[in-house]
Amino acid sequence: MKILNQLLLASIVLTFSVGSATAQHTYSKAVQKACANDYHRHCPQYGIETEALRLCMDKAGQALSKTCVNALVGAGEVSKAEVERRKRSGG
C-alpha cells in the first residue's frame, strides 16, 4: 500500500511538471509589437508564445534591439539586473 501511494504521488508530480512545462506563455501586446522585428530576425522558425521561442529569444540576448529589451523589462519578462549582468559579461 505504501508503494502504491508513492507511485500515485510521483505520477501526480510528473503530470503537473509536464503540464506547466508545456503551458504557453502570453506576451503583452507591447512586447509583441516592440519585439516583432527581433522575432523575425532571430527566431522566425518558432511559434508565437511557445517555450522554444522564449529560449531562442533568450539566446539572441545581446542581439535584441533596445526597444525589445526595454519592453521585456517593462513587462517583467526579464529584470533590469539581468540585462545589466549580460551587458557586463558579454552574453
C-alpha positions in Angstrom: 0.0 0.0 0.0 2.8 2.4 0.8 4.5 1.8 -2.6 1.1 2.4 -4.3 0.8 5.8 -2.6 4.3 6.7 -3.5 3.7 5.8 -7.2 0.5 7.8 -7.2 2.2 10.8 -5.7 5.1 10.5 -8.2 2.6 10.4 -11.1 0.8 13.5 -9.9 4.0 15.4 -9.5 5.1 14.3 -13.0 1.7 15.3 -14.5 1.9 18.8 -13.0 5.6 19.2 -14.1 4.9 18.3 -17.7 1.7 20.4 -17.8 3.5 23.5 -16.6 6.5 22.9 -18.9 4.2 22.8 -22.0 1.9 25.6 -21.0 2.0 28.6 -23.3 3.2 32.0 -22.1 1.3 35.0 -23.3 3.3 38.1 -24.1 1.8 41.6 -23.7 0.8 43.4 -26.9 3.5 46.0 -26.1 6.2 43.2 -26.1 4.8 41.7 -29.2 4.9 45.0 -31.0 8.3 46.0 -29.7 9.9 42.6 -30.4 8.3 41.8 -33.8 11.4 42.6 -35.9 13.6 40.8 -33.4 11.4 37.7 -33.7 11.5 37.8 -37.5 15.3 38.3 -37.5 16.3 35.8 -34.9 13.6 33.2 -34.3 11.0 33.0 -37.1 11.0 29.2 -37.1 9.3 29.1 -33.7 5.7 29.5 -32.9 4.5 32.6 -31.1 4.2 32.2 -27.3 6.0 28.9 -27.2 8.7 27.8 -24.8 11.0 27.3 -27.9 10.6 30.9 -28.9 11.3 32.1 -25.3 14.5 30.1 -25.3 15.5 31.4 -28.8 15.0 35.0 -27.8 16.9 34.4 -24.6 19.8 33.0 -26.7 19.6 36.0 -29.0 20.0 38.2 -25.9 22.7 40.7 -26.8 21.5 41.0 -30.4 18.0 42.0 -29.4 17.0 45.6 -30.1 17.0 48.1 -27.3 13.3 48.7 -28.0 12.6 45.0 -27.5 14.7 44.7 -24.3 13.1 47.7 -22.8 9.6 46.3 -23.5 10.7 42.9 -21.9 11.9 44.7 -18.8 8.8 46.9 -18.6 6.6 43.8 -18.8 8.6 42.0 -16.2 9.8 39.3 -18.6 13.4 40.0 -17.7 14.9 42.1 -14.9 17.0 45.1 -15.4 19.7 43.5 -13.3 19.8 40.5 -15.7 20.1 42.9 -18.7 23.0 44.7 -16.9 24.6 41.4 -15.9 24.6 40.2 -19.5 26.0 43.5 -20.8 28.9 43.2 -18.4 29.5 39.5 -19.2 29.1 40.0 -22.9 26.5 37.2 -23.1 
